[in-house]
Protein backbone atom coordinates (compact mmCIF):
# COMPACT_ATOMS: atom_id res chain seq x y z
CA UNK A 1 0.00 0.00 0.00
CA UNK A 2 2.89 2.34 0.79
CA UNK A 3 4.18 2.03 -2.76
CA UNK A 4 0.73 2.63 -4.27
CA UNK A 5 0.25 5.69 -2.07
CA UNK A 6 3.60 7.07 -3.21
CA UNK A 7 2.68 6.50 -6.83
CA UNK A 8 -0.71 8.19 -6.54
CA UNK A 9 0.75 11.16 -4.65
CA UNK A 10 3.51 11.48 -7.25
CA UNK A 11 1.05 11.55 -10.17
CA UNK A 12 -1.34 13.84 -8.31
CA UNK A 13 1.35 16.40 -7.47
CA UNK A 14 2.66 16.44 -11.04
CA UNK A 15 -0.86 16.94 -12.38
CA UNK A 16 -1.98 19.60 -9.90
CA UNK A 17 1.17 21.70 -10.25
CA UNK A 18 1.11 21.53 -14.05
CA UNK A 19 -2.65 22.25 -14.20
CA UNK A 20 -2.72 25.21 -11.83
CA UNK A 21 0.74 26.33 -12.93
CA UNK A 22 -0.63 26.68 -16.46
CA UNK A 23 -3.68 28.56 -15.17
CA UNK A 24 -1.86 30.94 -12.81
CA UNK A 25 1.55 31.46 -14.43
CA UNK A 26 1.15 30.78 -18.16
CA UNK A 27 -2.36 31.96 -19.01
CA UNK A 28 -1.73 35.70 -18.35
CA UNK A 29 1.08 35.74 -20.90
CA UNK A 30 -0.69 33.92 -23.74
CA UNK A 31 -1.37 37.22 -25.61
CA UNK A 32 2.39 37.75 -25.94
CA UNK A 33 2.61 34.61 -28.08
CA UNK A 34 0.12 35.96 -30.63
CA UNK A 35 2.27 38.72 -32.10
CA UNK A 36 5.68 38.66 -33.75
CA UNK A 37 6.81 41.74 -31.81
CA UNK A 38 6.17 40.09 -28.44
CA UNK A 39 6.51 36.34 -29.09
CA UNK A 40 10.19 36.29 -28.12
CA UNK A 41 9.38 37.85 -24.75
CA UNK A 42 6.45 35.48 -24.33
CA UNK A 43 8.63 32.45 -25.04
CA UNK A 44 11.25 33.66 -22.54
CA UNK A 45 8.63 34.06 -19.79
CA UNK A 46 7.02 30.67 -20.50
CA UNK A 47 10.45 29.05 -20.43
CA UNK A 48 11.17 30.38 -16.92
CA UNK A 49 7.93 29.12 -15.39
CA UNK A 50 8.12 25.74 -17.12
CA UNK A 51 11.70 25.35 -15.91
CA UNK A 52 10.43 25.69 -12.34
CA UNK A 53 7.97 22.84 -12.93
CA UNK A 54 10.63 20.62 -14.52
CA UNK A 55 12.79 21.18 -11.45
CA UNK A 56 9.89 20.13 -9.24
CA UNK A 57 9.40 16.96 -11.28
CA UNK A 58 13.06 16.03 -10.73
CA UNK A 59 12.71 16.80 -7.02
CA UNK A 60 9.69 14.51 -6.72
CA UNK A 61 11.33 11.40 -8.13
CA UNK A 62 14.80 12.01 -6.70
CA UNK A 63 13.93 13.37 -3.25
CA UNK A 64 10.46 11.95 -2.55
CA UNK A 65 10.84 8.62 -4.35
CA UNK A 66 14.60 8.29 -3.88
CA UNK A 67 15.65 7.33 -7.42
CA UNK A 68 19.43 7.36 -7.81
CA UNK A 69 21.02 8.83 -10.95
CA UNK A 70 24.41 7.95 -12.42
CA UNK A 71 25.87 9.60 -15.51
CA UNK A 72 29.04 8.42 -17.27
CA UNK A 73 30.74 9.44 -20.50
CA UNK A 74 31.64 12.75 -22.11
CA UNK A 75 31.14 16.09 -20.37
CA UNK A 76 29.77 19.03 -22.35
CA UNK A 77 32.14 21.97 -22.59
CA UNK A 78 29.25 24.32 -23.37
CA UNK A 79 26.13 23.37 -21.42
CA UNK A 80 23.93 25.95 -23.18
CA UNK A 81 24.61 25.08 -26.81
CA UNK A 82 22.00 24.00 -29.38
CA UNK A 83 21.63 20.24 -29.15
CA UNK A 84 19.70 17.38 -30.64
CA UNK A 85 19.50 14.66 -28.02
CA UNK A 86 18.92 11.14 -29.33
CA UNK A 87 18.22 8.30 -26.93
CA UNK A 88 17.05 4.71 -26.93
CA UNK A 89 13.37 4.61 -25.92
CA UNK A 90 13.38 1.92 -23.23
CA UNK A 91 10.24 3.11 -21.37
CA UNK A 92 7.48 5.64 -21.87
CA UNK A 93 9.01 7.82 -19.16
CA UNK A 94 12.61 8.11 -20.38
CA UNK A 95 11.96 11.77 -21.28
CA UNK A 96 11.02 12.53 -17.68
CA UNK A 97 14.08 10.88 -16.14
CA UNK A 98 16.45 12.53 -18.61
CA UNK A 99 15.67 15.80 -16.81
CA UNK A 100 18.11 14.60 -14.13
CA UNK A 101 20.92 14.64 -16.67
CA UNK A 102 19.84 18.05 -17.95
CA UNK A 103 19.83 19.74 -14.53
CA UNK A 104 23.27 18.30 -13.72
CA UNK A 105 25.23 18.54 -16.94
CA UNK A 106 23.29 20.50 -19.60
CA UNK A 107 20.37 22.97 -19.53
CA UNK A 108 17.02 21.94 -18.07
CA UNK A 109 15.57 25.30 -19.08
CA UNK A 110 16.37 24.76 -22.78
CA UNK A 111 15.15 21.14 -22.69
CA UNK A 112 12.23 20.41 -25.03
CA UNK A 113 10.83 17.03 -25.96
CA UNK A 114 9.23 15.28 -28.93
CA UNK A 115 6.10 13.45 -27.79
CA UNK A 116 3.02 11.69 -29.11
CA UNK A 117 0.39 14.21 -30.21
CA UNK A 118 -2.23 12.57 -27.98
CA UNK A 119 -0.46 13.91 -24.86
CA UNK A 120 -1.10 17.55 -25.77
CA UNK A 121 -4.82 17.01 -25.07
CA UNK A 122 -4.30 16.30 -21.35
CA UNK A 123 -5.66 19.32 -19.44
CA UNK A 124 -2.87 20.99 -17.51
CA UNK A 125 0.26 19.05 -18.52
CA UNK A 126 -0.72 19.29 -22.19
CA UNK A 127 -1.26 23.05 -21.94
CA UNK A 128 2.12 23.56 -20.27
CA UNK A 129 3.94 21.46 -22.88
CA UNK A 130 2.22 23.40 -25.67
CA UNK A 131 3.36 26.69 -24.13
CA UNK A 132 6.86 25.22 -23.84
CA UNK A 133 6.96 24.56 -27.60
CA UNK A 134 7.28 20.80 -27.16
CA UNK A 135 7.16 18.88 -30.42
CA UNK A 136 4.00 16.77 -30.72
CA UNK A 137 4.12 14.13 -33.46
CA UNK A 138 1.24 12.12 -34.94
CA UNK A 139 3.28 9.33 -36.56
CA UNK A 140 2.05 10.40 -40.00
CA UNK A 141 5.07 11.42 -42.03
CA UNK A 142 3.26 13.90 -44.28
CA UNK A 143 1.99 15.76 -41.22
CA UNK A 144 5.01 15.31 -38.96
CA UNK A 145 7.59 16.44 -41.50
CA UNK A 146 5.83 19.77 -41.95
CA UNK A 147 5.34 20.15 -38.20
CA UNK A 148 9.02 19.49 -37.47
CA UNK A 149 9.91 22.20 -39.99
CA UNK A 150 7.53 24.71 -38.38
CA UNK A 151 8.81 23.93 -34.90
CA UNK A 152 12.48 24.37 -35.85
CA UNK A 153 11.71 27.57 -37.76
CA UNK A 154 9.97 28.89 -34.65
CA UNK A 155 13.05 28.20 -32.52
CA UNK A 156 15.13 30.19 -35.01
CA UNK A 157 12.61 33.03 -35.17
CA UNK A 158 12.43 33.61 -31.42
CA UNK A 159 16.14 33.00 -30.83
CA UNK A 160 15.55 29.91 -28.70
CA UNK A 161 18.53 27.55 -28.31
CA UNK A 162 16.84 24.17 -28.03
CA UNK A 163 18.16 21.03 -26.44
CA UNK A 164 15.62 18.85 -28.18
CA UNK A 165 15.06 15.23 -27.24
CA UNK A 166 14.14 13.12 -30.27
CA UNK A 167 13.51 9.36 -30.30
CA UNK A 168 14.56 7.87 -33.68
CA UNK A 169 12.94 4.57 -32.67
CA UNK A 170 9.56 6.28 -32.64
CA UNK A 171 8.17 4.29 -29.71
CA UNK A 172 9.24 2.55 -26.52
CA UNK A 173 10.58 -1.01 -26.33
CA UNK A 174 7.83 -3.56 -25.64
CA UNK A 175 7.16 -7.12 -26.76
CA UNK A 176 4.93 -5.86 -29.57
CA UNK A 177 7.27 -3.13 -30.81
CA UNK A 178 10.23 -5.52 -30.70
CA UNK A 179 8.30 -7.98 -32.90
CA UNK A 180 7.69 -5.21 -35.45
CA UNK A 181 11.35 -4.23 -35.29
CA UNK A 182 12.37 -7.86 -35.90
CA UNK A 183 10.09 -8.05 -38.95
CA UNK A 184 11.71 -4.88 -40.29
CA UNK A 185 15.17 -6.40 -39.68
CA UNK A 186 14.27 -9.59 -41.56
CA UNK A 187 12.92 -7.67 -44.55
CA UNK A 188 16.03 -5.51 -44.76
CA UNK A 189 18.65 -8.11 -43.94
CA UNK A 190 19.57 -6.46 -40.65
CA UNK A 191 20.54 -7.84 -37.27
CA UNK A 192 17.70 -8.41 -34.81
CA UNK A 193 18.09 -6.34 -31.67
CA UNK A 194 17.31 -7.31 -28.07
CA UNK A 195 17.83 -4.02 -26.22
CA UNK A 196 16.81 -1.36 -28.75
CA UNK A 197 14.50 -1.01 -31.75
CA UNK A 198 15.70 -0.27 -35.25
CA UNK A 199 15.65 3.53 -35.73
CA UNK A 200 13.44 5.28 -38.27
CA UNK A 201 16.06 7.27 -40.10
CA UNK A 202 13.70 9.36 -42.25
CA UNK A 203 12.53 11.51 -39.33
CA UNK A 204 16.03 11.79 -37.92
CA UNK A 205 17.45 12.94 -41.26
CA UNK A 206 14.70 15.53 -41.68
CA UNK A 207 15.22 16.85 -38.15
CA UNK A 208 18.96 17.28 -38.64
CA UNK A 209 18.39 18.90 -42.02
CA UNK A 210 15.95 21.48 -40.66
CA UNK A 211 18.06 22.26 -37.59
CA UNK A 212 21.10 22.81 -39.82
CA UNK A 213 19.10 24.96 -42.22
CA UNK A 214 17.87 27.18 -39.37
CA UNK A 215 21.22 27.22 -37.57
CA UNK A 216 19.87 25.81 -34.30
CA UNK A 217 22.20 22.84 -33.87
CA UNK A 218 25.77 22.78 -32.58
CA UNK A 219 26.00 19.10 -31.77
CA UNK A 220 24.28 15.77 -31.23
CA UNK A 221 24.13 14.27 -27.76
CA UNK A 222 23.91 10.49 -28.01
CA UNK A 223 22.33 9.24 -24.76
CA UNK A 224 22.01 5.59 -23.80
CA UNK A 225 19.72 4.94 -20.85
CA UNK A 226 19.74 1.76 -18.78
CA UNK A 227 17.86 0.54 -15.70
CA UNK A 228 20.11 -1.75 -13.61
CA UNK A 229 17.39 -3.08 -11.29
CA UNK A 230 13.69 -2.58 -11.96
CA UNK A 231 12.55 -1.42 -15.42
CA UNK A 232 9.21 0.35 -15.30
CA UNK A 233 7.34 0.40 -18.59
CA UNK A 234 4.62 3.02 -18.40
CA UNK A 235 2.50 5.29 -16.22
CA UNK A 236 0.61 2.30 -14.81
CA UNK A 237 3.76 1.15 -13.04
CA UNK A 238 4.07 4.54 -11.36
CA UNK A 239 0.43 4.53 -10.20
CA UNK A 240 1.12 1.18 -8.52
CA UNK A 241 4.24 2.60 -6.89
CA UNK A 242 6.73 0.65 -8.97
CA UNK A 243 9.69 2.97 -9.57
CA UNK A 244 13.23 2.15 -10.72
CA UNK A 245 15.76 2.30 -7.89
CA UNK A 246 18.51 3.56 -10.17
CA UNK A 247 18.84 5.02 -13.66
CA UNK A 248 22.15 5.11 -15.54
CA UNK A 249 22.99 7.33 -18.51
CA UNK A 250 25.91 6.97 -20.91
CA UNK A 251 26.77 10.15 -22.85
CA UNK A 252 28.55 10.62 -26.18
CA UNK A 253 28.86 14.05 -27.78
CA UNK A 254 29.31 14.69 -31.52
CA UNK A 255 30.02 18.13 -32.91
CA UNK A 256 27.68 18.84 -35.82
CA UNK A 257 30.69 19.40 -38.11
CA UNK A 258 31.58 15.73 -37.60
CA UNK A 259 28.13 14.50 -38.68
CA UNK A 260 27.64 13.57 -42.37
CA UNK A 261 25.66 16.00 -44.51
CA UNK A 262 24.83 13.50 -47.22
CA UNK A 263 21.35 12.04 -46.61
CA UNK A 264 22.34 8.43 -47.22
CA UNK A 265 25.45 8.65 -45.05
CA UNK A 266 23.48 10.39 -42.30
CA UNK A 267 21.02 7.50 -42.27
CA UNK A 268 23.89 5.04 -42.08
CA UNK A 269 25.38 7.03 -39.20
CA UNK A 270 22.12 6.74 -37.28
CA UNK A 271 21.89 2.98 -37.92
CA UNK A 272 25.51 2.49 -36.85
CA UNK A 273 24.87 4.48 -33.68
CA UNK A 274 21.97 2.18 -32.80
CA UNK A 275 24.05 -0.91 -33.48
CA UNK A 276 26.61 0.44 -31.03
CA UNK A 277 23.83 1.07 -28.50
CA UNK A 278 22.68 -2.53 -28.83
CA UNK A 279 26.19 -3.82 -28.18
CA UNK A 280 26.70 -1.34 -25.34
CA UNK A 281 23.47 -2.37 -23.61
CA UNK A 282 24.15 -6.06 -24.15
CA UNK A 283 27.40 -5.61 -22.24
CA UNK A 284 25.77 -3.35 -19.66
CA UNK A 285 23.07 -5.81 -18.62
CA UNK A 286 25.69 -8.51 -18.16
CA UNK A 287 27.91 -6.36 -15.91
CA UNK A 288 25.30 -3.84 -14.62
CA UNK A 289 27.59 -1.02 -15.68
CA UNK A 290 28.76 0.74 -18.82
CA UNK A 291 32.35 0.62 -20.05
CA UNK A 292 34.73 0.77 -17.10
CA UNK A 293 36.79 3.39 -18.97
CA UNK A 294 33.85 5.81 -18.97
CA UNK A 295 34.23 8.16 -16.02
CA UNK A 296 31.29 9.18 -13.88
CA UNK A 297 30.50 12.86 -14.45
CA UNK A 298 30.88 15.08 -11.41
CA UNK A 299 28.49 17.85 -10.39
CA UNK A 300 27.80 20.22 -7.50
CA UNK A 301 25.72 17.97 -5.26
CA UNK A 302 25.09 20.66 -2.66
CA UNK A 303 23.80 23.20 -5.17
CA UNK A 304 21.53 20.62 -6.81
CA UNK A 305 20.08 19.59 -3.43
CA UNK A 306 19.30 23.22 -2.60
CA UNK A 307 17.57 23.71 -5.97
CA UNK A 308 15.45 20.61 -5.50
CA UNK A 309 14.31 21.50 -1.98
CA UNK A 310 13.58 25.07 -3.05
CA UNK A 311 11.38 23.69 -5.83
CA UNK A 312 9.51 21.51 -3.34
CA UNK A 313 8.95 24.48 -1.02
CA UNK A 314 7.86 26.80 -3.84
CA UNK A 315 5.29 24.41 -5.31
CA UNK A 316 4.03 23.33 -1.88
CA UNK A 317 3.26 26.94 -0.93
CA UNK A 318 1.81 27.49 -4.39
CA UNK A 319 -0.71 24.64 -3.96
CA UNK A 320 -1.66 25.95 -0.51
CA UNK A 321 -2.27 29.37 -2.06
CA UNK A 322 -4.33 27.86 -4.89
CA UNK A 323 -6.62 25.79 -2.67
CA UNK A 324 -7.06 28.62 -0.17
CA UNK A 325 -7.98 31.02 -2.98
CA UNK A 326 -10.38 28.53 -4.56
CA UNK A 327 -12.18 28.22 -1.24
CA UNK A 328 -12.28 31.86 -0.18
CA UNK A 329 -11.63 34.17 -3.15
CA UNK A 330 -14.49 34.45 -5.63
CA UNK A 331 -12.42 36.42 -8.14
CA UNK A 332 -9.80 33.65 -8.24
CA UNK A 333 -12.45 31.03 -9.00
CA UNK A 334 -13.71 33.10 -11.91
CA UNK A 335 -10.16 33.68 -13.11
CA UNK A 336 -9.45 29.92 -13.11
CA UNK A 337 -12.72 29.25 -14.93
CA UNK A 338 -11.86 31.78 -17.67
CA UNK A 339 -8.31 30.40 -18.03
CA UNK A 340 -9.50 26.78 -18.33
CA UNK A 341 -12.17 27.70 -20.88
CA UNK A 342 -9.63 29.70 -22.90
CA UNK A 343 -7.15 26.81 -23.04
CA UNK A 344 -9.94 24.41 -24.06
CA UNK A 345 -11.25 26.75 -26.77
CA UNK A 346 -7.74 27.18 -28.20
CA UNK A 347 -7.29 23.39 -28.12
CA UNK A 348 -10.61 22.66 -29.86
CA UNK A 349 -10.50 25.44 -32.45
CA UNK A 350 -6.89 25.71 -33.64
CA UNK A 351 -5.38 22.56 -32.12
CA UNK A 352 -3.44 24.08 -29.24
CA UNK A 353 -1.20 26.94 -28.17
CA UNK A 354 1.70 25.45 -30.11
CA UNK A 355 -0.29 25.82 -33.34
CA UNK A 356 -0.62 29.50 -32.48
CA UNK A 357 3.11 29.80 -31.79
CA UNK A 358 4.37 27.93 -34.85
CA UNK A 359 2.06 29.62 -37.36
Secondary structure as the mmCIF struct_conf table of DSSP 4:
data_model
#
loop_
_struct_conf.conf_type_id
_struct_conf.id
_struct_conf.beg_label_comp_id
_struct_conf.beg_label_asym_id
_struct_conf.beg_label_seq_id
_struct_conf.end_label_comp_id
_struct_conf.end_label_asym_id
_struct_conf.end_label_seq_id
HELX_RH_AL_P HELX_RH_AL_P1 UNK A 2 UNK A 21
HELX_RH_PI_P HELX_RH_PI_P1 UNK A 22 UNK A 26
HELX_RH_3T_P HELX_RH_3T_P1 UNK A 27 UNK A 34
BEND BEND1 UNK A 35 UNK A 35
TURN_TY1_P TURN_TY1_P1 UNK A 36 UNK A 38
HELX_RH_AL_P HELX_RH_AL_P2 UNK A 39 UNK A 59
HELX_RH_PI_P HELX_RH_PI_P2 UNK A 60 UNK A 64
BEND BEND2 UNK A 65 UNK A 65
STRN STRN1 UNK A 68 UNK A 73
HELX_LH_PP_P HELX_LH_PP_P1 UNK A 74 UNK A 76
BEND BEND3 UNK A 77 UNK A 77
TURN_TY1_P TURN_TY1_P2 UNK A 79 UNK A 80
BEND BEND4 UNK A 81 UNK A 81
STRN STRN2 UNK A 83 UNK A 87
BEND BEND5 UNK A 91 UNK A 91
TURN_TY1_P TURN_TY1_P3 UNK A 92 UNK A 93
HELX_RH_AL_P HELX_RH_AL_P3 UNK A 94 UNK A 97
TURN_TY1_P TURN_TY1_P4 UNK A 98 UNK A 98
HELX_RH_AL_P HELX_RH_AL_P4 UNK A 99 UNK A 105
BEND BEND6 UNK A 106 UNK A 106
BEND BEND7 UNK A 108 UNK A 110
STRN STRN3 UNK A 111 UNK A 116
HELX_RH_3T_P HELX_RH_3T_P2 UNK A 117 UNK A 121
BEND BEND8 UNK A 122 UNK A 122
TURN_TY1_P TURN_TY1_P5 UNK A 123 UNK A 124
HELX_RH_AL_P HELX_RH_AL_P5 UNK A 125 UNK A 131
TURN_TY1_P TURN_TY1_P6 UNK A 132 UNK A 133
STRN STRN4 UNK A 135 UNK A 137
BEND BEND9 UNK A 139 UNK A 139
HELX_RH_AL_P HELX_RH_AL_P6 UNK A 141 UNK A 158
TURN_TY1_P TURN_TY1_P7 UNK A 159 UNK A 159
STRN STRN5 UNK A 163 UNK A 166
TURN_TY1_P TURN_TY1_P8 UNK A 168 UNK A 169
BEND BEND10 UNK A 171 UNK A 171
HELX_RH_AL_P HELX_RH_AL_P7 UNK A 175 UNK A 187
TURN_TY1_P TURN_TY1_P9 UNK A 188 UNK A 189
HELX_LH_PP_P HELX_LH_PP_P2 UNK A 191 UNK A 193
BEND BEND11 UNK A 194 UNK A 196
HELX_RH_AL_P HELX_RH_AL_P8 UNK A 201 UNK A 213
TURN_TY1_P TURN_TY1_P10 UNK A 214 UNK A 215
BEND BEND12 UNK A 218 UNK A 218
STRN STRN6 UNK A 219 UNK A 226
BEND BEND13 UNK A 228 UNK A 229
BEND BEND14 UNK A 234 UNK A 234
HELX_RH_AL_P HELX_RH_AL_P9 UNK A 235 UNK A 239
TURN_TY1_P TURN_TY1_P11 UNK A 240 UNK A 241
BEND BEND15 UNK A 245 UNK A 245
STRN STRN7 UNK A 246 UNK A 255
HELX_RH_3T_P HELX_RH_3T_P3 UNK A 256 UNK A 258
BEND BEND16 UNK A 259 UNK A 259
BEND BEND17 UNK A 262 UNK A 262
HELX_RH_AL_P HELX_RH_AL_P10 UNK A 263 UNK A 287
TURN_TY1_P TURN_TY1_P12 UNK A 288 UNK A 288
BEND BEND18 UNK A 289 UNK A 290
TURN_TY1_P TURN_TY1_P13 UNK A 292 UNK A 293
BEND BEND19 UNK A 294 UNK A 294
HELX_LH_PP_P HELX_LH_PP_P3 UNK A 295 UNK A 295
STRN STRN8 UNK A 296 UNK A 296
HELX_LH_PP_P HELX_LH_PP_P4 UNK A 297 UNK A 298
HELX_RH_AL_P HELX_RH_AL_P11 UNK A 301 UNK A 328
HELX_RH_AL_P HELX_RH_AL_P12 UNK A 330 UNK A 350
BEND BEND20 UNK A 351 UNK A 351
HELX_RH_AL_P HELX_RH_AL_P13 UNK A 353 UNK A 358
#
